[in-house]
Amino acid sequence: MSDYKIRLIKPDDNKPLADVIRTVLTQQGNNVDGTVFTDEATDRMFDGYQTENSVYYIVEIDNKVVGGCGVAQLIGEKETTCELQRLFLLKEARGYGIGQKLVEKCINFAKRKGYKLMYLETFPNMVEAIGLYKKNGFKLIDKPLGSTGHFYCTTRMTLDL
């Protein structure tokens, strides 16, 4: 698929992006407490990525928000540790390499900002996402890092940048 667009998040993206995130989580059976499903920040995504060392990329197809992914410093860790956050794509946007493109953009951003370690949390049943992360060099770790508050996300991975 070549007719998608990746751009930076705007304030108007809050509602459609929250809808995408909750749709994907519901389809995966991960619409529970202890995830971004109930996280208040999910409804104000634009606000969460306005610092110099954070970014959130939106994916659009035919001017419709179909997903996104971001990077921010990992709360409770050294300033050289960031988190790959909220990689979600609607079904219609999967299988075209868009997730790969988002991960690459986020890794490149993190390197430019001087981060040395990238952390992520996901769900054990998100097999395709875990495969994508492994393809990009992420390794499974046993214990959580930082304080994300997402205790339901029991698959944790890191990437040395």
Rosetta silent file (secondary structure, phi, psi, omega in degrees, C-alpha in Angstrom):
SEQUENCE: MSDYKIRLIKPDDNKPLADVIRTVLTQQGNNVDGTVFTDEATDRMFDGYQTENSVYYIVEIDNKVVGGCGVAQLIGEKETTCELQRLFLLKEARGYGIGQKLVEKCINFAKRKGYKLMYLETFPNMVEAIGLYKKNGFKLIDKPLGSTGHFYCTTRMTLDL
SCORE:     score description
SCORE:     0.000 S_00000001
   1 L     0.000  121.700 -177.634    0.000    0.000    0.000 S_00000001
   2 L  -110.143   -1.984 -175.701    1.600    3.241   -1.086 S_00000001
   3 L  -101.334   34.443  173.410   -1.214    5.673   -0.412 S_00000001
   4 E  -105.625  161.445 -179.298   -0.704    6.077    3.312 S_00000001
   5 E  -131.907  137.400  174.091    0.826    9.087    5.008 S_00000001
   6 E  -113.163  128.028 -178.136    2.868    9.310    8.212 S_00000001
   7 E  -145.140  171.370  177.095    2.893   12.684    9.946 S_00000001
   8 E   -74.222  151.347  179.936    3.273   14.231   13.391 S_00000001
   9 L   -65.063  145.729  175.552    0.312   14.190   15.764 S_00000001
  10 L  -124.654  160.879 -179.812   -2.032   17.231   15.879 S_00000001
  11 H   -55.541  -35.365 -179.394   -4.610   18.210   18.529 S_00000001
  12 H   -68.020   -9.963 -178.794   -7.462   17.109   16.244 S_00000001
  13 H   -82.621  -11.797 -174.174   -6.073   13.565   16.291 S_00000001
  14 H   -53.626  -54.611 -176.502   -6.966   12.935   19.939 S_00000001
  15 H   -66.647  -52.709 -179.364  -10.450   11.479   19.407 S_00000001
  16 H   -62.555  -34.355  179.295   -9.794    9.414   16.252 S_00000001
  17 H   -69.837  -42.474  176.617   -6.544    8.050   17.689 S_00000001
  18 H   -59.524  -39.251  177.473   -8.189    7.087   20.989 S_00000001
  19 H   -63.469  -42.752  177.777  -10.871    5.303   18.948 S_00000001
  20 H   -59.986  -49.896 -177.359   -8.202    3.399   16.977 S_00000001
  21 H   -59.055  -47.408 -177.424   -6.391    2.348   20.152 S_00000001
  22 H   -70.867  -31.642  175.996   -9.549    1.154   21.891 S_00000001
  23 H   -64.507  -48.780 -179.060  -10.788   -0.627   18.754 S_00000001
  24 H   -63.137  -45.153  179.422   -7.545   -2.571   18.376 S_00000001
  25 H   -61.104  -39.774  178.571   -7.384   -3.423   22.078 S_00000001
  26 H   -65.995  -44.281  179.087  -10.989   -4.665   22.000 S_00000001
  27 H   -61.252  -33.515 -178.962  -10.356   -6.787   18.898 S_00000001
  28 H   -86.080   -6.574 -177.105   -7.333   -8.351   20.622 S_00000001
  29 L    77.795   20.449 -177.999   -9.218   -8.958   23.876 S_00000001
  30 L  -109.770   26.252 -179.116   -6.945   -6.540   25.726 S_00000001
  31 L   -89.060   70.784 -175.233   -9.580   -3.960   26.647 S_00000001
  32 L  -134.494  167.571  172.801   -8.944   -4.143   30.383 S_00000001
  33 L   -62.122  154.823  179.307   -7.653   -2.050   33.279 S_00000001
  34 L    84.578   16.797  177.327   -3.894   -1.799   33.525 S_00000001
  35 L  -136.727  178.504  176.106   -3.531   -0.905   29.837 S_00000001
  36 L   -69.605   -9.547  178.131   -3.833    2.211   27.698 S_00000001
  37 L   -58.135  -41.311 -178.641   -7.491    1.221   27.234 S_00000001
  38 L  -106.314    1.790 -179.984   -8.360    2.901   30.544 S_00000001
  39 L   -69.902  125.528  179.916   -5.399    5.290   30.664 S_00000001
  40 H   -59.602  -30.238 -178.901   -6.641    8.907   30.759 S_00000001
  41 H   -64.226  -21.323 -179.914   -3.690    9.946   28.581 S_00000001
  42 H   -62.281  -28.922 -179.943   -5.205    7.958   25.682 S_00000001
  43 H   -87.028   -6.046 -179.531   -7.805   10.697   25.242 S_00000001
  44 H  -133.713   47.980 -173.920   -5.157   13.449   25.227 S_00000001
  45 L   -59.451  -40.366 -179.273   -2.395   11.915   23.153 S_00000001
  46 L   -54.696  -46.709 -177.595   -1.319   15.202   21.552 S_00000001
  47 H   -60.031  -33.196 -175.748   -0.564   16.716   24.972 S_00000001
  48 H   -74.993   -7.294 -175.880    1.634   13.768   25.947 S_00000001
  49 H  -126.685   40.504 -178.472    4.077   14.290   23.091 S_00000001
  50 L  -108.406   11.465  175.146    4.920   17.986   23.268 S_00000001
  51 L   -91.250  160.834 -177.322    8.326   17.730   24.905 S_00000001
  52 L   -60.992  -30.751 -175.551   11.550   18.062   22.944 S_00000001
  53 L  -102.334   24.303  176.597   12.480   14.414   23.551 S_00000001
  54 L  -135.829  158.583  179.659    9.174   12.859   22.539 S_00000001
  55 E  -156.385  149.250  170.978    7.305   12.311   19.303 S_00000001
  56 E  -137.447  126.645  179.859    4.140   10.618   18.082 S_00000001
  57 E  -101.769  133.878  177.420    3.585    9.703   14.456 S_00000001
  58 E  -102.111  141.656  173.054    0.092    9.356   12.992 S_00000001
  59 E  -108.653  130.160  176.773   -0.743    7.119   10.037 S_00000001
  60 E  -121.054  141.473  168.814   -3.480    8.259    7.673 S_00000001
  61 E  -127.385  124.508 -177.698   -5.141    6.463    4.785 S_00000001
  62 L    51.021   44.456  178.957   -7.506    8.597    2.694 S_00000001
  63 L    64.054   17.602  177.508   -7.334   11.323    5.377 S_00000001
  64 E  -111.803  130.968  176.475   -8.513    8.868    8.048 S_00000001
  65 E   -68.492  121.963 -179.087   -6.401    8.160   11.147 S_00000001
  66 E  -120.592    1.133  177.923   -5.671    4.416   11.118 S_00000001
  67 E   162.437 -170.296  179.201   -2.886    4.222   13.693 S_00000001
  68 E   173.662  179.444  178.807    0.336    5.555   15.069 S_00000001
  69 E  -164.035  150.027 -178.283    3.350    5.071   17.296 S_00000001
  70 E  -143.836  175.993  178.012    5.486    7.240   19.556 S_00000001
  71 E  -136.869  139.041  172.949    8.547    7.634   21.717 S_00000001
  72 E  -152.611  159.401  175.761    8.946    9.360   25.077 S_00000001
  73 E   -59.109  138.988 -179.867   11.350    9.225   27.980 S_00000001
  74 L   -77.719  118.784 -179.691   10.494    6.279   30.205 S_00000001
  75 L   -60.636  130.883  177.273    9.093    7.568   33.483 S_00000001
  76 L    87.544    7.642  178.591   11.140    6.445   36.463 S_00000001
  77 L  -124.882  174.311  177.625   14.287    5.645   34.472 S_00000001
  78 L   -59.691  156.868 -179.501   17.453    7.487   33.431 S_00000001
  79 L   -68.385   -8.158  177.292   17.049   10.185   30.805 S_00000001
  80 L   -91.619    4.144  178.927   18.866    7.949   28.344 S_00000001
  81 E  -111.895  124.996  178.313   16.017    5.395   28.435 S_00000001
  82 E  -117.316  171.162  178.741   12.959    5.894   26.261 S_00000001
  83 E  -123.729  131.811  168.860    9.816    3.918   25.649 S_00000001
  84 E   -79.191  121.842 -169.404    8.320    2.907   22.327 S_00000001
  85 E  -124.497  141.697  166.269    4.676    3.712   22.985 S_00000001
  86 E    50.749   55.896  171.809    1.255    2.951   21.636 S_00000001
  87 E   -84.257  107.514  179.417    1.954    1.242   18.334 S_00000001
  88 E  -136.841  135.916  174.677   -1.540    0.545   17.074 S_00000001
  89 E  -136.674  134.774  173.356   -2.844   -0.006   13.544 S_00000001
  90 L   -62.636  156.404 -178.614   -6.353   -0.832   12.440 S_00000001
  91 H   -51.808  -40.106 -177.083   -6.681   -4.151   10.596 S_00000001
  92 H   -63.985  -16.096 -177.671   -6.999   -2.360    7.251 S_00000001
  93 H  -105.061    1.509 -178.344   -3.513   -0.875    7.709 S_00000001
  94 L   -91.306  152.677  175.913   -1.697   -4.081    8.678 S_00000001
  95 L    88.728    8.976 -178.581    0.403   -6.234    6.408 S_00000001
  96 L  -116.746    7.200 -179.206    1.796   -3.408    4.273 S_00000001
  97 L    85.220    7.380 -178.538    4.999   -2.609    6.166 S_00000001
  98 H   -68.922  -42.394  177.522    3.499    0.428    7.894 S_00000001
  99 H   -59.755  -41.352  177.312    4.305   -0.892   11.376 S_00000001
 100 H   -60.861  -45.298 -179.956    7.899   -1.460   10.275 S_00000001
 101 H   -61.043  -42.607  178.575    8.114    2.091    8.939 S_00000001
 102 H   -62.449  -45.750 -179.794    6.750    3.476   12.243 S_00000001
 103 H   -61.434  -44.154  178.164    9.228    1.459   14.319 S_00000001
 104 H   -59.823  -45.145  179.597   12.114    2.630   12.122 S_00000001
 105 H   -61.778  -41.137 -178.904   11.047    6.279   12.439 S_00000001
 106 H   -68.571  -42.396  177.790   10.768    5.938   16.225 S_00000001
 107 H   -62.398  -44.798  179.580   14.156    4.220   16.582 S_00000001
 108 H   -62.437  -41.431  176.555   15.793    6.886   14.418 S_00000001
 109 H   -59.476  -47.735 -177.530   14.157    9.661   16.466 S_00000001
 110 H   -60.636  -42.175  178.266   15.356    8.063   19.719 S_00000001
 111 H   -63.250  -44.117  179.349   18.920    7.796   18.434 S_00000001
 112 H   -60.904  -32.272 -178.478   18.905   11.446   17.296 S_00000001
 113 L   -85.809   -0.480  175.524   17.751   12.504   20.764 S_00000001
 114 L    87.854    9.262  175.062   20.567   10.609   22.435 S_00000001
 115 L   -65.935  146.915 -179.347   18.590    7.778   23.994 S_00000001
 116 L  -111.121  -22.857 -178.463   20.677    4.651   24.619 S_00000001
 117 E  -137.025  133.977  175.918   17.962    2.125   25.515 S_00000001
 118 E  -114.144  131.452 -177.281   14.424    1.705   24.145 S_00000001
 119 E  -117.200  151.198  171.977   11.868   -0.193   26.225 S_00000001
 120 E  -149.396  157.200  174.132    8.398   -1.416   25.348 S_00000001
 121 E  -127.584  141.114  177.478    5.536   -3.294   26.913 S_00000001
 122 E  -149.766 -171.123 -177.276    2.956   -5.329   25.071 S_00000001
 123 L  -105.630  143.787 -179.496    0.594   -8.252   25.477 S_00000001
 124 L   -58.106  -29.387 -177.751    1.593  -11.904   25.047 S_00000001
 125 L   -83.654   -0.979  177.356   -1.228  -12.407   22.520 S_00000001
 126 L   -91.354   66.223 -172.833    0.035   -9.664   20.199 S_00000001
 127 H   -60.820  -42.345 -179.698    2.172  -12.178   18.324 S_00000001
 128 H   -64.037  -42.152  179.116    2.543  -10.112   15.135 S_00000001
 129 H   -64.002  -43.754  179.386    3.722   -7.063   17.083 S_00000001
 130 H   -61.323  -40.251  176.478    6.207   -9.144   19.070 S_00000001
 131 H   -61.342  -41.894  177.603    7.528  -10.555   15.791 S_00000001
 132 H   -61.503  -45.048 -179.711    7.939   -7.018   14.442 S_00000001
 133 H   -62.986  -45.301  179.427    9.831   -5.966   17.545 S_00000001
 134 H   -61.625  -40.647  178.271   12.120   -9.011   17.408 S_00000001
 135 H   -58.375  -29.231 -179.300   12.789   -8.345   13.714 S_00000001
 136 L   -94.892   10.461  173.123   14.033   -4.893   14.754 S_00000001
 137 L    96.634    1.461  177.911   16.398   -6.253   17.394 S_00000001
 138 L   -69.042  143.866  178.889   14.278   -6.012   20.559 S_00000001
 139 E  -119.393  142.561  177.085   14.995   -8.676   23.175 S_00000001
 140 E   -68.086  141.563  174.375   12.612  -10.052   25.784 S_00000001
 141 E  -127.394  160.972 -173.437   13.331   -9.139   29.407 S_00000001
 142 L   -84.382  -34.693 -171.953   11.886  -10.593   32.617 S_00000001
 143 L  -120.509  152.294  178.340   10.998   -7.533   34.671 S_00000001
 144 L   -70.656  154.450  171.988    9.374   -4.193   33.889 S_00000001
 145 L  -110.930  155.293  175.504   11.378   -0.988   33.713 S_00000001
 146 L    64.449 -161.566 -179.692   10.157    2.425   34.825 S_00000001
 147 L  -137.206   78.385 -178.776    6.665    3.108   36.068 S_00000001
 148 L   -80.054  -25.975 -176.639    4.222    2.965   33.174 S_00000001
 149 L    82.275    2.183 -177.630    1.278    1.813   35.282 S_00000001
 150 L   -99.078   72.291 -173.445    0.396   -0.778   32.631 S_00000001
 151 L   -69.725  -15.985 -179.797    0.556   -3.870   34.818 S_00000001
 152 L   -79.514  -19.737 -178.925   -1.486   -5.957   32.367 S_00000001
 153 L   -83.593   94.370 -171.265    1.257   -5.675   29.710 S_00000001
 154 L   -97.404   -1.038  174.051    3.398   -8.618   30.751 S_00000001
 155 E  -101.388  119.673 -176.169    5.627   -8.916   27.668 S_00000001
 156 E  -125.039  142.072 -176.470    8.548   -6.517   27.997 S_00000001
 157 E  -142.443  155.624  174.578   11.376   -5.888   25.583 S_00000001
 158 E  -135.036  158.504  176.504   14.400   -3.645   25.180 S_00000001
 159 E  -136.328  124.693  172.329   16.616   -2.492   22.347 S_00000001
 160 E   -75.396  127.789 -176.222   20.126   -1.102   22.746 S_00000001
 161 L   -94.521    0.000    0.000   20.305    1.994   20.539 S_00000001
